[in-house]
Amino acid sequence: MAIAALFLRLATVLSLKGQTMAGDRVSDSAILPVDQRIADQRRPALVVYTDDFAADQVEGRDLLTGQRALQISIEIVVADQVERTVEGEGGPQTEISVSIPETDQGLELQLDLLERQVLRVLQADGSPWPELWRSMIGRVRKVECQRGAGFKEGVRFAARQLLLTVQPLPEPGFGRAAEGIWRRVLDALQGEPDLQDLVPLLEAEISGEALPDWRVAQGLLGLTREGVEGIGLAPPFDAALSEDAPLLSRITIAGDDADRVIDPPEE
């Protein structure tokens, strides 16, 4: 599920940047705990993750389809920055620590507004990235909002976690260049200075090794070599031993008087 989850996470971050009270303080999968993350004076911020994934009703060996569910987690926080002077090797130095304060009426209002703004951007904004975000989702299965966790037991912090469980589109297949929505996302990433260097890597991962049509079909169906030959997709006879062999295009039937040639119908 890596490509679909990655593209959805990037689209979520790029959709929200500059479109809410958090401004450009929208992070992709930040590592530090939420109450150690923000470096501004009591500012709202968003952090986006793609977490749990599952697929059921899978047909045969097809690992790329089925009824899929992906959880997108958006952490909504308001943080404090505290400065203090400490003695260092070169004399007094300023030390900065960041924490999420205990919630109050004003902070709860900010969280409420941020949550509303996030939902508005993803559902209704007509900008290119929200459009791409919606295009990569078949439907939203569940929306949840939970109180953010912190270090202090029993203390309510100014943080929430918005959980969107969505049904993403199936992963792109193997052996072919990116097309459709995947091509559109890659083209849009070319316009993002911080991410455009990823585009060649992502393109190469989607297309992989160039494959003939029958091998592409084999990969999409998850068939064995024997299986793809059995349903007539692979090249016939000894030609099937070559990966580069063309598909069957003409049949010659040897007869006593003359050979009979069968060509494919003209398109």
C-alpha positions, -999 to +999 in steps of 0.1 A: +000+000+000+031+022+000+025+043-031-012+051-024-005+059+012+025+080+004+007+101-023-023+106+000-001+117+029+018+142+007-015+154-008-029+160+027+001+180+038+002+201+006-035+206+007-034+220+043-003+242+040-013+279+041-050+271+042-057+270+079-048+289+111-017+267+113-003+285+082+028+266+069+033+247+101+021+215+086+045+185+090+047+151+074+051+124+100+072+143+125+091+120+148+091+139+181+062+135+205+035+160+198+042+180+229+079+186+220+074+195+184+065+232+178+091+260+178+069+290+178+053+311+205+019+295+212+011+287+176-013+261+161+003+234+140-007+202+121+011+169+117+000+143+092+005+105+094-007+075+074-012+047+099-032+015+098-041-002+065-062-033+057-077-049+027-104-076+025-124-093-002-092-098-021-097-118-054-073-147-057-037-135-053-043-099-063-024-079-036-033-045-051-071-044-050-099-056-027-119-035-002-092-012+012-091+009+043-063+034+051-062+056+083-050+092+078-041+108+112-040+146+115-027+159+148-040+194+157-020+212+184-014+246+200+020+249+215+039+272+239+076+281+235+095+289+267+129+305+268+154+305+297+190+315+301+215+288+311+253+288+316+272+272+287+309+267+279+310+301+261+289+320+287+251+325+291+230+308+264+194+308+255+176+275+259+143+269+242+118+243+253+084+236+237+053+221+252+016+219+247-002+239+275-031+226+295-062+234+276-085+263+283-115+279+267-094+300+242-073+270+232-103+248+228-118+274+204-086+273+183-088+235+181-124+236+171-117+261+144-087+242+131-106+210+130-133+227+110-108+243+086-091+209+080-124+193+070-134+222+048-101+222+029-101+184+023-138+183+013-146+215-005-115+235-014-111+238-052-073+241-052-052+215-072-040+195-042-074+190-025-088+180-059-060+154-062-066+143-026-103+136-033-094+119-066-073+093-048-102+083-025-131+062-033-150+071-002-145+081+034-155+053+058-151+069+092-143+102+108-131+103+144-116+129+167-097+120+199-081+140+226-043+142+221-021+124+246+007+140+266+032+131+293+013+142+324-013+118+336-048+132+340-040+166+323-060+177+292-036+192+267-045+216+238-042+188+212-065+166+192-061+138+167-085+138+137-087+102+123-100+097+087-105+061+076-107+062+038-110+038+009-080+046-014-078+037-050-060+005-058-022+007-061-007+012-096+002-020-114+037-032-122+057-028-154+040+003-169+047+040-166+025+060-142-008+070-157-041+085-147-043+100-112-007+087-104+006+107-134-013+138-123+002+136-087+037+132-101+033+162-124+020+182-094+050+172-073+073+186-100+060+220-090+069+216-053+105+227-048+110+206-016+097+174-032+105+175-069+137+155-064+115+126-053+097+124-087+123+103-106+125+079-077+087+075-075+083+072-113+110+044-113+093+026-085+059+027-101+070+016-136+098-008-125+111-030-152+094-026-185+073-057-192+054-070-222+016-068-221+011-104-211+035-100-181+017-069-170-016-088-171+001-117-151+012-092-124-022-076-122-039-110-117-012-125-095-010-156-118+018-182-120+035-187-153+015-219-158-017-200-150-011-172-175-003-197-202-034-217-193-058-188-200-040-179-233-024-146-224+012-158-227+030-163-261+024-198-274+048-228-276+085-221-273+081-184-277+069-183-241+105-190-230+115-155-240+104-125-220+107-103-251+086-126-273+057-108-291+021-118-287+006-142-312-001-123-344-004-149-372-012-187-374-001-209-403-018-242-407+002-266-429-020-286-454-013-313-480-020-289-509-013-255-494-007-237-461-036-217-446-026-184-430-048-168-404-041-131-397-057-110-369-087-089-378-079-053-389-087-027-363 
